[in-house]
Amino acid sequence: YADQGVATLADLRERFPKVADAVVAAAGVKERGWIGKALAKASSLVTVRKVGEVQGDTPEALVARAELRLAADDLDGAIAQMSRLSGTPADAAKEWLAQAKARATAEKALKDLHLQVIGQIAQSDCSEK
């Protein structure tokens, strides 16, 4: 991420609805052959999915809870929900999830650095007295 940096929380939020739709669509395609292709094409035109604190472990429920956490600035909570996806739905979320994890890692590093600087300032203030 040295060249392009990490995605901002706003970027992750903005891209999430398309990712969520792709995850739900990937979870819904079970038919093979021309029927599966037709269903996939139809679901790409209109996607209806649940939102909010949806119960269960389905991809739709995980995405709904992740979206809710993301709206509340709980990136770690959103990552935890999206990390529970598996199979084709996980593949649909893979890029977004990697970018979200990179953002979370960067935020943690900034917090750690901030604490170190404060600690060093406090230590130097005490030693000067």
Secondary structure, DSSP 8 states (H G I E B T S, - for coil): -TTT----HHHHHHHHHHHHHHHHHHHH----HHHHHHHHHHHHH------SS--SSSHHHHHHHHHHHHHTT-HHHHHHHHTT--HHHHHHHHHHHHHHHHHHHHHHHHHHHHHHHHHHHHHHHHHH-
